């Protein structure tokens, strides 16, 4: 952080009436833009005092702009992220979640085989297709935060929404297919009432893998999203502490 711009950061802190971590998320986003403009002015030969004055006059957001930013950060996803970011998991809770996820993966592995795949609803292949971008986004975000260690503020939230989106979409795909298969089964039972039991067995055989796979994906995807969200919030909190307490 640029110490010369600290008065502007403190002014933003006074004007933005939001709880943490939403407040410092907005401050850090604005600070990132102001610092880039500040470096551009300094590199072009502008004096430090004049650069700060120029930023205040030309770049510092107005009250209306700040209200629009606040409204933007209070959208559905931000409210959801803010709610979940308050929770801190203990080592015991993390161990329980890891055990449950391993157990679910093992169960899915045992339930799914080639004969099951070809006897279930065709919607399972759509779920498999949607799993590809889910895995890509999880790996991309994990690589960005833990291996590449790209902690630029403008990139922190990139990909998080997609992880949650595809996790829910996979589950809803299975749920929708289950509903359609159920309606088709009711139609067949109405045509052949004497075969109602066989049709119900066929229904459960075709739809159970869909629901198991959908629930597994939403649990794994949700856990990955929650873990990565905690990591991004820690990074933001660190930047915030450096900004105001260094």
Secondary structure as the mmCIF struct_conf table of DSSP 4:
data_model
#
loop_
_struct_conf.conf_type_id
_struct_conf.id
_struct_conf.beg_label_comp_id
_struct_conf.beg_label_asym_id
_struct_conf.beg_label_seq_id
_struct_conf.end_label_comp_id
_struct_conf.end_label_asym_id
_struct_conf.end_label_seq_id
HELX_RH_3T_P HELX_RH_3T_P1 UNK A 3 UNK A 5
HELX_RH_AL_P HELX_RH_AL_P1 UNK A 6 UNK A 15
TURN_TY1_P TURN_TY1_P1 UNK A 20 UNK A 21
HELX_RH_AL_P HELX_RH_AL_P2 UNK A 22 UNK A 43
TURN_TY1_P TURN_TY1_P2 UNK A 44 UNK A 45
HELX_RH_AL_P HELX_RH_AL_P3 UNK A 48 UNK A 54
HELX_RH_PI_P HELX_RH_PI_P1 UNK A 55 UNK A 59
BEND BEND1 UNK A 60 UNK A 60
HELX_LH_PP_P HELX_LH_PP_P1 UNK A 61 UNK A 62
HELX_RH_AL_P HELX_RH_AL_P4 UNK A 63 UNK A 73
TURN_TY1_P TURN_TY1_P3 UNK A 74 UNK A 74
BEND BEND2 UNK A 75 UNK A 75
HELX_RH_AL_P HELX_RH_AL_P5 UNK A 76 UNK A 85
TURN_TY1_P TURN_TY1_P4 UNK A 86 UNK A 86
HELX_RH_AL_P HELX_RH_AL_P6 UNK A 91 UNK A 111
HELX_RH_AL_P HELX_RH_AL_P7 UNK A 114 UNK A 119
BEND BEND3 UNK A 120 UNK A 120
TURN_TY1_P TURN_TY1_P5 UNK A 122 UNK A 122
HELX_RH_AL_P HELX_RH_AL_P8 UNK A 123 UNK A 142
HELX_RH_PI_P HELX_RH_PI_P2 UNK A 143 UNK A 147
BEND BEND4 UNK A 148 UNK A 148
HELX_RH_3T_P HELX_RH_3T_P2 UNK A 153 UNK A 155
TURN_TY1_P TURN_TY1_P6 UNK A 156 UNK A 159
HELX_RH_AL_P HELX_RH_AL_P9 UNK A 160 UNK A 191
HELX_RH_3T_P HELX_RH_3T_P3 UNK A 193 UNK A 195
HELX_RH_AL_P HELX_RH_AL_P10 UNK A 196 UNK A 245
#
